[in-house]
Amino acid sequence: MQVEYPSEAGQAILKIEDVHLEDEAIYKCEITYIEVKETCHEVVQIVNLTTLVKPEVVRIIGDSNGVTGVTIESGSTLGPKEEGSEVDLVCEAGSGKPIPRVSWYNGTTLISRAQYTANDAGDGVGTGRSKLQLTLTRGDLNAQFICKVESEALDEPILQWVKIDVHVRPTRMELSGVKNHVVQGTNVLLICDVYGARPAATVRWTNGSVPITDESLVQTSPQDNSRLSTDIRYDDRDGTYTTKSQLIFEASHWENGMKVYCYAENNVTKHHYEPEMHDMLILEVRYPPVISVRPKNITVNESTALTTSTSGTLLICSYKANPQELRGALWSKDGTNLTLSDSSKYKGGTVENPPLIIYNVTRDDMGEYSCWLKNEVGSEQSADSIFLNVQYPPDVVVLMDPPTPVKAQDRTNVMLQCNVTSGNPSNLSKVRWFLDGELMKEFPECNYTAKDDTGGPFCGLDPSFLSLETVDETFAGNYTCQGENVAGWGPVSDPVELIVYYPPSPAKIRYYPSKVVKGAEVNLECKVDSTGRPENVTYIWYRGSHQMTEITTSKHKIVPVGLETRSNFTCIAVNEGGQSDPATAFINVNAPPALFDRLKSYQGILYSSQHINLTCRVECFPLCNIIWKKNGRILEFNERNKLYYNKTVIHPPDLQKNIFESIESTLIWNMTARPGQRLNRTDPNSNYTCQSESNQIGPGVSSTIEIAVDYPPEDVRVSSNLINVVEGQSPSPVKCHGKGHPNLTYKWKKNATAEPKDYGEELRLGPMMRSDSGSYTCEASNKHGKENAIVYFNVQYAPECSITRTEKDGSPALLCTVQANPQEVVFFWKAKEGNETYTETNNVIQDGLKSFLILDSTVDTKRTYQCFANNSVGFSDKQPCEMDVAGIHDPSDFIEDTGILPWWKRLNQEKLIIIIAAIVAIIICVIIICIVIIVLCRRKRASTKSPHNPSSTVGDKIRQGGVPPVGNMQDHPLSNNAADPNDKGFYENLPFHGIQNPPNKNAFYTLTTPHCKQTILPPQYSATIPHQKHAKLMPKALFQEQLAKSKSFSSKSKHKRHFQIPLQKCHSFKFQTAESYFQPIKNIHEENLMRNGYVSEYPAGGSSTTSLHGTRNHKRDKPKQKTKGPLVLRHANDQFQENIQNSVQLQYPQPILPNTRGGILPHPKQNGVVQYADLDMPSSRKSSHESSSSGSTKGHAKKQKQKTEYATLKFNDIGQEIDV
């Protein structure tokens, strides 16, 4: 805290830095004048400093994961919690001054049931707490509970919020998919929808009481396409899930009459042990006939001309179907439909008689028989068939195993079989065997003797087989057989020849020339003396143990000769009877000198390489030597030449690669003997030669290579690192250069990863677009590496804008958004209205590349708004962007421009129909209520006009709601009787007489219930007095000024006047007399003037008003005037028109704050019921004649005071009956 004295005289400034709570105090500044003059003013100035403290901590406390009293982070979600569970949330704002106000909101709705408490820790600093107790329901889904902390120390309220994840049970289920019936073979789709669950409901299916699952369906019917599929969809409107489960299967006759159940539950129903929600569907499946036939097998003898049968063979066909009626029937044999038109052969097989009878069965009738039936659904074949077995004599053929020919060299056994080709039964009882037409044996051959009762070795054998053992060429010939079964002997079979093969004689081999060289040729030849049987002989050749399968002739020529030729060659003569004995010979092969790989003609070596060598390999047999030369001079490997050394390796022959013996010599650079263990980059290129000596087979060979010293790229640069270019223009060329050997190659890429855009040292680009902006990389490379240099092209362009409708700080606005480079943009707006155009300077907010124009809410005409933006490039040719606005008060224009659909367009057709129907129903109900009210009012009006009342005059017959006659009411013939206050009958007709209002009274009061919404300050109403005599009938509470004391309604009346009123929360006043009728006072906001044209006399200045409990003295400063005035509803603080000279005020005493003058007003009850009400009325003269005859204002006032008459009404509770 310090005091500063500025240079200006007469000032002292007290500065308090870092204000604390203890700095709150009353500060006094005292001024001492050196010379006291008249111009000297205050010598002491007082400043009251109040400190405010922002809340230090704002937190939400609740239950989390079963732990109470846990601080919950704002924006988090509690739960999951099941519906019906209790949740307590406490919002606490601590250490604030004044004590923070804490309240809870559900979205934007204040939660009034939250309990707020304040804890004062002293010095005005304290903690505010608001506790919210919730019983979770489905309505809390997606609800956001917001804690709002407010304080004078805060610039804006602090908001923290939480969401509660509420789990609810499903609301309903729908099972659909099948209407009436389905047909077998069609796919049936059953859909089970479960709505309103959170978490999503699980669905299961049952066939009766048997569960249906994917696994069981696949296991029981692998070819069935039945399957279950479940889809869960999230409803973002209330946060629940809809589970859609589909059961898809192919209908069959087994599903006919099946009951399919769908069950659903979730965790909420499980936790409360509630039964599963379920629904059931019964299927009707129409299917074609399901057919069965019997017997499965029938055996009969073939009918001949000598044997005929009249009974026939019966084939039975039975079925079941839905529908049961047949529309077709037929029989098929072995898949071919039968024609049953021959009645001598077939009987039956029709719709009326599906079974079939076959007469005179032959071998052609034998086969598989199937029954086909058809109904309106379709045609079906019997699942089983009937086999008709017809017996007849056998036809046979001879089968040989192994098949002919056979080899004598194998010494194998040959089995002959007499096979039945057509015969039933197919088993033979006897067989006769023939060789070249002569009978060999008849089997079985049984010779029974006394010593041998088995019949011999050929008695128990199968007669259809004949075994030939150890077959050689002597078994060759034609074999036939003849068989017998129960039907007799059949014909003899066709002959089958047995052929026997044998091999050729031993082989002999020779080759030429005798000296064989690699790459030349050699010829081999194999011969035999006898070819054997068959005579077509082939040859097998071997090289060592390897068979040369591609050579099958007696002669073999090898060109060219390779290492594999140095081997033993063997030949064997072969026919189908076998192989001859083999013959073998060895061939030796030599090789002349030859290089494996010639040295490269040129090679660059990296100067920093540590392992440099040249390798030379020469193939030669016998072996030869290798020497090295540099630039034509032989290199010596000794102490004088340490720059190189040599390494020699002898390689054995490689048969797989056809490589003979070889010698390998490697010339190695000794890097340790060189300066810096590196090559000199300035050394010239050198020629290195590898040379071999000759051997006895051929001359020597040589190869030469040129060696150069290489190094990688270095010192790579571009001519410019940054180039700015305007869109549509071409930039200057960029050059890239560097050093390296071999020579460098260049390529240009954009953003270092794209495909090359250009090659060469120089990059030339055409006109550039904004999408071409970016880094361009120059990549210089040779085989030893690469190095990059980067140049950035910055494409600049003028702003391009677009306008959209939006809101800014709660007000409608236009948003102009631009794209530009550079992004330093200047905006300005123009508006066109008709032929005028002006610049918008106010209500413009710029935010970077965005500019907001707040629309003027007073503009109702159409305007065209234009947005302009420029940068260093200038204006775009696409500017300005503009938008037409039809007026800010036109909601349809705002909705269409912003793209937000009206609420009625977001409804689907079904919901829109429901809303329209509800509106129509409400209108009908309102019309009915209005008709009932009109009928009741007319009946009540009729009841008040009794024909026996002698005081009823023309004034009583004025139609309700009509306009009363214009003029002075005292001119009416009955005005004197009605205006006489001494008339007893006049007061008896008031509503204060008796407990209930008698019918046909001249005056009464009615209290009705208006729409009153204010809760703190009472609404005040005003109404003019139509006639002086009516002031006596008006309750005094209609005036704000109060009288000094309370008297009876009439000082001359001897009877106590009282009436009963059941009170409501708010009231309005309705006034009616026998002479005139006034409509009920309408709502204060309408201020509808009902000009009825009454002429009355009352003071011109109106009545002065005070508070409800203020002074009751009345002052009339101006004389009464005769004025024509209507009944008017006004605010109490409005200025009255000059022609309305007096007024009454109707005041509803709603909850009022304590009186500042010391009076204590009754406190309101919690339900906001009126606590009290006073009904008084102002003083008035009996007639206008007395008013006009008054000589002075003072005398007139005294006369009014003596004539003062009023009534007082007090009440407490709703519905209470009170006496006045």
C-alpha positions, 0 to 999 in steps of 0.5 A: 500500500503506497501513496502517490502524488502526481505532478498535478497539484491537489491530488493524492492517489492511494494504491493497494496492490495485490488486494487481500480480504483484510484490506476491506475497510473505510478509507478516509482522505483528509485535506489540510489547506495552507490558506483557508478560502471560500473556494475550499470545499470538503476537507475529508473524503471517505471511501468504503472498500469492499473486497470480493473473493472468487470461489476457490473450489467448485466440485461435484460430490457423489457416488462412484463405483460404490464409493460415497463422497467421491469428487466427480470430474465435470463432464464425466458419466456416472453409472451405470445405474438402474432405473428406480435407484437413488442418486445423491449429487452435491455441488459445493463452491467454497471459500468465496465472498459473498457466499456463492449461490449454487443451483442445479439445472436439468439442461436449461430447466432449474431444479427447484427441489435441490436443497441449498445451504450456506456455511459462513466461515467469517468475514463474509467468506463461506461455502455454498452447497446444493444437494440434489436427490434423484430417483432415476427414471427412464426420463433421465436418459441422456439428461445433463445435470448442471451445477451453476455457481454464481457470485458477484466476484465472478464475471460469469457463472461457473458451470460443471455437469455430469451425466448418468448412465441409466439402465432401463428394461425393454418397453415392448416387443414385436414378432413379425414375418409370416402372414397366413402360411408359407410354402415348403422350400421358401425362406422364412424370415421371422423378425423379433424387435425389442425396443427401449432397452439399455443396455441392449436386450439379448434375444433367444429363440425356441422351437416350443421348449427347444432352444434354437442356435446357429450351432444346432441348426448347422449340426443337424442339417448341414445343407440347411441355410437356416441362420440367426442374426442379431442387429443392435441399433442405438437410438440417439433420441433417448439413449436406448437400444433396439435389438432386431433379431432375425430367424431365417430358415427354409420351410419344410413339412417338419415346421408345419404347426411349429410354435416359434417363441422369441424371448428377450431380457437385459441386465435390469430384468435379470437383476430384478428376477423379472420373467423374460418378455416373449411372444409366440408365432404358429407356422403353417407350411404347405408342402408337396406330397411326402411319399413312401413305397413298399416292399423294398425288394421283389423277386420273380421268375421271368415269364416266357411263352410257356410260363404266364401269370395272371396275378401280376406284381404289386408295387404299393405307394402311400403319401401325406401332403398339405393340401391332401388332394392330388393333382397328378401321379406317375411311376418311373423305372431307373429314372425314366417315366413309365407309360401306363396306357397298356392295360394288359401290362399295367394297372393303377398308378393314377390319382385315385389309385397310386399303387401299380400292378405289373403283369407278365414280368420279363427281364426288361421289367427289372429295375428301381421303381419310384412313385411321383405324386403332385398337389397344388404346391408341387410334385415330389418323388418318393424318398425310397424305391422298389427293386424288382428282381427278375431271374433268367439264364446267364451270359458269360465272358472270360476275364484274365488276371493279370491281363494278357500278355504276361511275361515268362521271366516273371513266372507269375500265376494267371487267374481266369474268371467266367464272369456273368454279364447278364443273368439272374441270379449271377452266381453260377452252379457249374462252369465248363472251360475250353482251350482253343475249342477243346474241353479242359475241365467242367467244375465242380468235379466231384468224385465221391468214394467210400474213402473220400466223401468230400468229392475230391480237390475240385469239388468244393471250389468256385466253378467260375475261376480257373488258375494257371500257375507259373505261366511260360510261353507253353500256356499261350492260347484261346480260352472260353467258358460256359455257365449254368444257374437255376435258369439253365445253361447259357451260351459259350463265351467269346475266346480270350487269348493268353500271350506270353513274352520273353527277353532278348540275348546279352548286349555288347558296347563300343565308343570312338574316338579314343581321345575325348576333349571337353566341348567335342563329341563322342559316339557309343553303340550297343548290339544283341544277337536275338531280339526275343518276343515281341521283336520290337527291342529298345535300349537302356543307357546308364552314365555311371549309376544314372539312367539316361531315359531320353536315349532308347536306341542302340546308338548314342552320340554325346555333343558337346562333351562335358565333365559328366562324360568322364564316367562308365557307360552301360547299355541293356537291350529291352523288350516287353518280355524283359531285359538282356544282360548289360555291357559297360565301357569307361570314357576319360575327358580333358579340358583346355584353359578357359576363363569362368568369368571375364573381368569387367571392362570398367569398374569404379572403386570408392576411395574409402573402401577397405576391401578391394580385390580382383579375382580371376578363375581359369578352368583347365585339365591338366592344371595351368598357372595364372599371372597378373599385369598392371598396365602391361607389366607383370606384378611381382609379389615381394618386399619391394611391392607391398601395395598388392598381394596374391592368393591362389586356390585350386578347385576340384571339378564340379559335376553339377555345374559341368566344371572341370578342375580349375585354378583361382587367383585373387589380386588384393590391394594392401590398404594398410600400406597406403596413406590414410588407408585410402585410395588417392582420388586424383590417381588416373585410371589403370588397366589390370590383366589376368593371364593363364599359361597353356597346357597340353590340350589348348593355349592360355587365356587373359582378361583386362579391367580398367579401374577408376577411383570414385567418391559420393555426392557432396556440396549439393546446393540450389540457387534459391531456397524460397520463391514466392509466386502469384497463382497463375504465374510461372516461377523463375528456374531453380538450378541444382549443382554438386560434386561427385564421381561418377558424375551426378544425376539430378531429379526433382520431387515435390514434398520428398515422397512423390514421383519425380516431377523433373530431371536435370540440374534445372527445375522449370515449372509452368503457371502454378496453382495453390495446390502446387505450394510446397517443398521441392527437393533436388536429389543429386545421386550416383551409385555411392549415395545421394544428397538433397537440397530443398526449395520452397514454392509459396503460391500466393492468391487473393481471398475467396469468400463464402457467406453462411447464416449463423448466430453470434453471441445469441444474435442472428449474423452472417458469417463470411469465410475466406481462403487466402495466402497470405492470410493477413486479410482485411474485410469490409461489408456492403449492404444493398437495399433497393437502389441504395448501397452503403458500407457496414461499419458497425456490428462487424467482428473479424476473427482471423479468416472469418468475419461476422456481421451482426444483423440489425433486428429492426430491418424488415425489408429485403437486403443484399449483403456483400462481403469483400476481402483483400490481402497483399495479392489483391481482390479475387475475381470471384468477389464479392460474395453476397447473400439476400436476407428477406428481413431478420423477423422472417423465420422462414427465410432464416430457416431456409438459408441456414438449412435447418428444417422447420420442426414440422418437416422433421416429423414423419407422416405418422407423427404429423397425422397424430399432431393434427388429430390432437389439434382438431380434438382440442379445438372441438373441446374448446368449442364445446366448452364455449357453448356450455359456458354461453348456455350457462350464462344465458340461464343465469342472466334469465334467472336474475330477471324476475317478473315479480320484481317491481323495481325492474325497468327498461334498464334491466332488459338491456341485453348482456354484452350490448352497448348501454345507451349514451347520455346522462344516466340521471336523465333516465326515468328510474335514475332517482330511485336508483341513486337515492342512498336512503332507499332501503331497497337500494341497499338490500339489492347489494351483494352484502345483504344475506349469505348468497346473492338473491336473484334480480338484484340491481348490483352485485360483485363477482371475483374471477380467476385471471392468468396471473404470473408475477410472484414478487410485486403485485400486479396493479389494475386501473378502471374508470368509474362510469357513474358517480352512484356506482362509486358506492357499490365499488369496493374500496380496495380498488383504490390505492389510497386508504380511508382513516377508519373502517365503517359499515357499508352504509352509515344509514343502514341498520343491518350488517351487510356481509357476503361469502367469497371462496378465494383463488390465487389471483382475482379480477373484478366484474361490475354490473348494475340494473341500469348498466352492464360492463364486460369483465375486465380483460388481461392487463396486456390487452388494454382493450377499451370498451367505450360504452359512452357513459356520462358521469361526474367525478373529480378531474384530477383522479385520486392520489395513491399511497402504499397498501398500508399507508395513510388513509386521508383523501384529498380532492384538489379539483372539482368534479366534472361532468365527463363522458368516459369508458371503462378502461383497464390500465397499469397503475403507473400510467398517466390517465387521459384528460377526459378520465377524471377519476379512477379506481385501482384493483390491487392483488396483494400477492407476496410482498417484501417487508414495509420499509416504514416499519410496518410488517406485512403478512408473509405469503404461504408456500402455495402463493395464496393471497393473505389479505384483501381490503375492499374500500370505496372512495367518497362521492356525491349523491347526484350531479345536481349536488355537485354542480351546486357546490360553491367552492372546492373546500365546501365540496370536500367537507361534504364528501367527507361527511358522506363517505361510505365504504366496506372492508373485506379481509380473508386468509386462505383459499376456499375459506368463507368469510363474513364482511 
